[in-house]
Amino acid sequence: MQKTITNDDGEHRVIPKPVGISVVAVCSLIAMAILVLHENQFADPQDELLKKVIACTLIVIANIVFIMLYDKLTVLPVELWQNRRLIWKLSKNDFKTRYAGSYLGMVWAFVQPVVTILVYWFVFEKGFNAKAQAMTTGLEVPYVLYLTAGMVPWFFFNEAVMNGMTALLEYNYLVKKVVFKISILPIIKIIAACFIHIFFVCFMLVLNIGYGFYPDLYWLQLIYYSACLFIFILGLSYATCAIVIFFRDLTQIVSIFMQVGMWATPIMWDINKIPAQYHIIFKLNPVYYIVNGYRSALFEKTWFWEDFYSTMFFWIMTVVVFAIGALVFKRLKVHFADIL
């Protein structure tokens, strides 16, 4: 089978199904080879073997599912690529019109998160006398920097998930248009949230420089971790935006999970303050990988591949979430226009 892609310039390209499967298979083989050859001299050999077996098994299962559901799983990426220029235009328009009519306009998009960070910093550092956080390298980081490195990715996650979930409801007049590709609506809301995220990443970096933490190559990993979070949110949004049309209470449920998740990630406290046997519970949260990655890039000066198993777990989880989101969206979208 072949899948035809038409780009924005009207050119047609044909991507054979075997090529797509082969690329994924090769990437999976490389990942498994790295996984098998990776050795942690400080870990228990039996635990290491168990982790490798589980990870390799999950990769094999993911490949089998991908082959069986190839056409269904590749529909969304193909449509997004076809409409990439339209997505960019609509994303900029969504961001501009969100605060249209207010005197300060887009300024409000940046004021609330900054005020939130200042309030938490004042309460914890001044009120509860929170001290500088000690990293695994022994470096002590001022609490305001530690807090900001956790809050910045969380703000993006919270806003993008909530806006992505309600994308179809907000643009319901486009959903009813037969010729419009409604699959681009969730990514429009997420890209719009990216504009604010970029501002706060810059704000965070300037704050770090002000405290004497100067740029280096490790800071480039913030691009990687932001991309990780973007893909994870996109997969999650395809499932939630489809389900919320039939179950409107989902918005309230997700809002509650967000409130709990901010404390369970953790963002405002150090995971090393609780017994080690409970760490695994918090590390199962994919956002923990992102928050910890931001702090590692800024303060601990480690590369993302050094935290090998956490990286593998995050990407396996992301692929699974994206696959489920794509299937749910494809299965339910035929009913969207009738319900809305």
C-alpha positions as semicolon CSV with decimal commas, in nm:
position;residue;x (nm);y (nm);z (nm)
1;M;0,000;0,000;0,000
2;Q;0,104;0,357;-0,061
3;K;0,009;0,682;0,106
4;T;-0,003;0,997;-0,107
5;I;0,099;1,326;0,046
6;T;0,017;1,657;-0,118
7;N;0,220;1,948;0,012
8;D;0,120;2,313;0,027
9;D;0,264;2,381;-0,317
10;G;0,043;2,122;-0,481
11;E;0,323;1,872;-0,538
12;H;0,242;1,503;-0,496
13;R;0,474;1,257;-0,331
14;V;0,406;0,892;-0,268
15;I;0,539;0,724;0,044
16;P;0,533;0,343;0,021
17;K;0,408;0,167;0,330
18;P;0,718;-0,060;0,351
19;V;0,939;0,248;0,373
20;G;0,754;0,384;0,676
21;I;0,760;0,047;0,848
22;S;1,129;-0,003;0,766
23;V;1,227;0,334;0,912
24;V;1,044;0,265;1,237
25;A;1,188;-0,088;1,253
26;V;1,545;0,037;1,207
27;C;1,500;0,303;1,474
28;S;1,357;0,039;1,708
29;L;1,650;-0,196;1,644
30;I;1,896;0,083;1,718
31;A;1,710;0,168;2,039
32;M;1,711;-0,196;2,151
33;A;2,081;-0,232;2,067
34;I;2,164;0,073;2,278
35;L;1,936;-0,059;2,550
36;V;2,107;-0,400;2,560
37;L;2,461;-0,257;2,548
38;H;2,392;0,009;2,810
39;E;2,549;-0,076;3,144
40;N;2,510;0,095;3,480
41;Q;2,789;-0,024;3,706
42;F;2,618;0,117;4,015
43;A;2,285;-0,064;3,962
44;D;2,176;-0,413;4,066
45;P;2,243;-0,650;3,770
46;Q;1,908;-0,828;3,818
47;D;1,717;-0,499;3,819
48;E;1,907;-0,389;3,509
49;L;1,821;-0,714;3,329
50;L;1,454;-0,683;3,422
51;K;1,439;-0,322;3,296
52;K;1,601;-0,425;2,966
53;V;1,363;-0,716;2,914
54;I;1,056;-0,502;2,986
55;A;1,177;-0,217;2,764
56;C;1,262;-0,445;2,471
57;T;0,928;-0,624;2,505
58;L;0,740;-0,294;2,494
59;I;0,935;-0,185;2,186
60;V;0,854;-0,510;2,005
61;I;0,484;-0,484;2,096
62;A;0,480;-0,122;1,977
63;N;0,626;-0,227;1,641
64;I;0,368;-0,501;1,598
65;V;0,085;-0,261;1,674
66;F;0,233;-0,003;1,438
67;I;0,250;-0,254;1,152
68;M;-0,106;-0,373;1,212
69;L;-0,250;-0,023;1,240
70;Y;-0,012;0,158;1,004
71;D;-0,275;0,334;0,793
72;K;-0,476;0,452;1,094
73;L;-0,173;0,572;1,290
74;T;-0,016;0,766;1,003
75;V;-0,328;0,958;0,903
76;L;-0,273;1,237;1,156
77;P;0,099;1,299;1,087
78;V;0,026;1,308;0,714
79;E;-0,257;1,559;0,752
80;L;-0,049;1,779;0,980
81;W;0,235;1,786;0,729
82;Q;-0,001;1,864;0,443
83;N;-0,146;2,164;0,626
84;R;0,169;2,291;0,797
85;R;0,144;2,645;0,655
86;L;-0,224;2,677;0,740
87;I;-0,146;2,553;1,092
88;W;0,117;2,821;1,137
89;K;-0,114;3,100;1,016
90;L;-0,404;2,988;1,232
91;S;-0,178;2,948;1,537
92;K;-0,058;3,308;1,511
93;N;-0,414;3,427;1,461
94;D;-0,536;3,226;1,762
95;F;-0,272;3,381;1,984
96;K;-0,346;3,736;1,864
97;T;-0,724;3,709;1,901
98;R;-0,721;3,540;2,241
99;Y;-0,684;3,870;2,425
100;A;-0,846;4,094;2,164
101;G;-1,067;4,361;2,319
102;S;-0,866;4,407;2,641
103;Y;-0,658;4,721;2,691
104;L;-0,332;4,538;2,764
105;G;-0,397;4,266;2,508
106;M;-0,131;3,995;2,497
107;V;0,039;4,134;2,807
108;W;-0,213;3,941;3,017
109;A;-0,076;3,615;2,875
110;F;0,253;3,685;3,052
111;V;0,140;3,867;3,364
112;Q;-0,049;3,585;3,534
113;P;0,231;3,322;3,520
114;V;0,489;3,575;3,641
115;V;0,265;3,674;3,933
116;T;0,210;3,305;4,014
117;I;0,584;3,238;4,030
118;L;0,639;3,546;4,250
119;V;0,362;3,439;4,490
120;Y;0,496;3,084;4,526
121;W;0,851;3,215;4,566
122;F;0,746;3,462;4,836
123;V;0,535;3,203;5,023
124;F;0,793;2,924;5,021
125;E;1,120;3,115;5,046
126;K;1,011;3,401;5,267
127;G;0,715;3,244;5,447
128;F;0,832;2,883;5,493
129;N;1,202;2,971;5,477
130;A;1,274;2,737;5,186
131;K;1,649;2,719;5,138
132;A;1,864;2,670;4,832
133;Q;1,811;2,330;4,672
134;A;2,107;2,093;4,657
135;M;2,145;1,916;4,322
136;T;2,287;1,566;4,288
137;T;2,620;1,724;4,190
138;G;2,631;1,908;4,522
139;L;2,557;2,247;4,366
140;E;2,320;2,464;4,569
141;V;2,062;2,642;4,354
142;P;1,862;2,942;4,482
143;Y;1,503;2,837;4,542
144;V;1,361;3,092;4,296
145;L;1,566;2,935;4,014
146;Y;1,471;2,583;4,121
147;L;1,104;2,684;4,131
148;T;1,112;2,864;3,795
149;A;1,276;2,567;3,620
150;G;0,981;2,355;3,731
151;M;0,702;2,607;3,680
152;V;0,794;2,709;3,323
153;P;0,737;2,365;3,163
154;W;0,434;2,310;3,389
155;F;0,269;2,634;3,272
156;F;0,311;2,518;2,913
157;F;0,178;2,171;2,992
158;N;-0,124;2,304;3,179
159;E;-0,223;2,566;2,921
160;A;-0,161;2,346;2,617
161;V;-0,353;2,048;2,758
162;M;-0,654;2,255;2,860
163;N;-0,665;2,453;2,533
164;G;-0,599;2,148;2,319
165;M;-0,882;1,961;2,489
166;T;-1,136;2,232;2,406
167;A;-1,007;2,305;2,053
168;L;-1,297;2,137;1,875
169;L;-1,552;2,301;2,101
170;E;-1,405;2,645;2,041
171;Y;-1,380;2,597;1,665
172;N;-1,707;2,407;1,632
173;Y;-1,804;2,614;1,326
174;L;-1,501;2,470;1,145
175;V;-1,575;2,115;1,259
176;K;-1,904;2,130;1,070
177;K;-1,730;2,217;0,744
178;V;-1,688;1,901;0,541
179;V;-1,377;2,015;0,354
180;F;-1,187;2,140;0,660
181;K;-0,921;1,913;0,817
182;I;-1,029;1,925;1,180
183;S;-0,722;1,725;1,283
184;I;-0,517;2,047;1,273
185;L;-0,724;2,223;1,542
186;P;-0,556;2,073;1,854
187;I;-0,205;2,149;1,727
188;I;-0,308;2,508;1,655
189;K;-0,390;2,562;2,023
190;I;-0,067;2,394;2,132
191;I;0,150;2,606;1,901
192;A;-0,029;2,917;2,028
193;A;0,070;2,811;2,382
194;C;0,429;2,772;2,259
195;F;0,458;3,146;2,200
196;I;0,406;3,212;2,569
197;H;0,633;2,922;2,660
198;I;0,919;3,066;2,454
199;F;0,885;3,396;2,639
200;F;0,906;3,224;2,978
201;V;1,202;3,012;2,876
202;C;1,382;3,337;2,788
203;F;1,266;3,489;3,117
204;M;1,401;3,184;3,303
205;L;1,738;3,202;3,127
206;V;1,776;3,574;3,200
207;L;1,694;3,505;3,565
208;N;1,960;3,234;3,576
209;I;2,218;3,468;3,425
210;G;2,128;3,729;3,685
211;Y;2,213;3,474;3,957
212;G;2,546;3,384;3,797
213;F;2,448;3,073;3,600
214;Y;2,580;3,141;3,251
215;P;2,486;2,976;2,919
216;D;2,658;2,661;2,797
217;L;2,590;2,375;2,555
218;Y;2,374;2,193;2,810
219;W;2,114;2,469;2,784
220;L;2,044;2,358;2,425
221;Q;1,866;2,057;2,575
222;L;1,578;2,285;2,669
223;I;1,480;2,265;2,301
224;Y;1,478;1,885;2,323
225;Y;1,270;1,874;2,641
226;S;1,024;2,131;2,505
227;A;0,983;1,920;2,189
228;C;0,926;1,611;2,406
229;L;0,652;1,788;2,597
230;F;0,497;1,921;2,276
231;I;0,463;1,573;2,122
232;F;0,329;1,422;2,443
233;I;0,067;1,698;2,478
234;L;-0,035;1,660;2,114
235;G;-0,106;1,289;2,153
236;L;-0,294;1,352;2,475
237;S;-0,497;1,634;2,319
238;Y;-0,622;1,421;2,031
239;A;-0,781;1,182;2,278
240;T;-0,921;1,444;2,516
241;C;-1,056;1,681;2,247
242;A;-1,248;1,391;2,092
243;I;-1,386;1,256;2,418
244;V;-1,487;1,594;2,563
245;I;-1,742;1,644;2,284
246;F;-1,941;1,348;2,419
247;F;-1,848;1,393;2,786
248;R;-1,827;1,764;2,874
249;D;-1,743;1,693;3,239
250;L;-1,397;1,588;3,123
251;T;-1,282;1,950;3,138
252;Q;-1,353;1,965;3,513
253;I;-1,192;1,626;3,574
254;V;-0,876;1,724;3,387
255;S;-0,867;2,058;3,573
256;I;-0,866;1,871;3,905
257;F;-0,591;1,638;3,782
258;M;-0,387;1,943;3,688
259;Q;-0,414;2,086;4,037
260;V;-0,307;1,756;4,191
261;G;-0,041;1,699;3,927
262;M;0,142;2,022;4,004
263;W;0,214;1,891;4,354
264;A;0,274;1,532;4,245
265;T;0,524;1,609;3,968
266;P;0,708;1,747;4,193
267;I;0,770;2,111;4,109
268;M;0,790;2,307;4,434
269;W;0,960;2,043;4,645
270;D;1,253;1,805;4,610
271;I;1,177;1,438;4,547
272;N;1,485;1,341;4,749
273;K;1,305;1,454;5,066
274;I;1,085;1,144;5,060
275;P;1,201;0,779;5,104
276;A;1,366;0,631;4,796
277;Q;1,111;0,347;4,767
278;Y;0,842;0,601;4,678
279;H;1,041;0,772;4,401
280;I;0,916;0,531;4,135
281;I;0,557;0,646;4,193
282;F;0,644;1,005;4,104
283;K;0,876;0,909;3,819
284;L;0,588;0,732;3,643
285;N;0,451;1,079;3,574
286;P;0,586;1,173;3,226
287;V;0,598;1,542;3,316
288;Y;0,849;1,460;3,590
289;Y;1,095;1,363;3,315
290;I;1,053;1,706;3,156
291;V;1,079;1,907;3,478
292;N;1,379;1,707;3,594
293;G;1,531;1,751;3,248
294;Y;1,501;2,129;3,265
295;R;1,679;2,132;3,600
296;S;1,944;1,886;3,484
297;A;2,019;2,097;3,176
298;L;2,040;2,421;3,372
299;F;2,211;2,315;3,692
300;E;2,342;1,956;3,692
301;K;2,506;1,979;3,349
302;T;2,406;1,632;3,233
303;W;2,286;1,514;2,891
304;F;1,945;1,357;2,848
305;W;2,085;1,023;2,731
306;E;2,270;0,984;3,060
307;D;1,930;0,927;3,226
308;F;1,881;0,636;2,988
309;Y;1,588;0,445;3,137
310;S;1,386;0,757;3,211
311;T;1,434;0,870;2,850
312;M;1,327;0,530;2,717
313;F;1,025;0,520;2,946
314;F;0,914;0,869;2,845
315;W;0,933;0,797;2,473
316;I;0,759;0,461;2,505
317;M;0,485;0,633;2,703
318;T;0,463;0,916;2,448
319;V;0,434;0,678;2,152
320;V;0,161;0,483;2,330
321;V;-0,031;0,801;2,420
322;F;-0,001;0,937;2,066
323;A;-0,116;0,607;1,913
324;I;-0,417;0,589;2,145
325;G;-0,499;0,954;2,079
326;A;-0,481;0,907;1,702
327;L;-0,704;0,599;1,710
328;V;-0,962;0,760;1,941
329;F;-0,974;1,075;1,728
330;K;-1,011;0,882;1,403
331;R;-1,284;0,657;1,546
332;L;-1,494;0,940;1,691
333;K;-1,449;1,223;1,439
334;V;-1,728;1,098;1,212
335;H;-1,974;1,189;1,490
336;F;-1,832;1,533;1,576
337;A;-2,051;1,737;1,341
338;D;-2,368;1,562;1,460
339;I;-2,300;1,629;1,829
340;L;-2,178;1,986;1,787
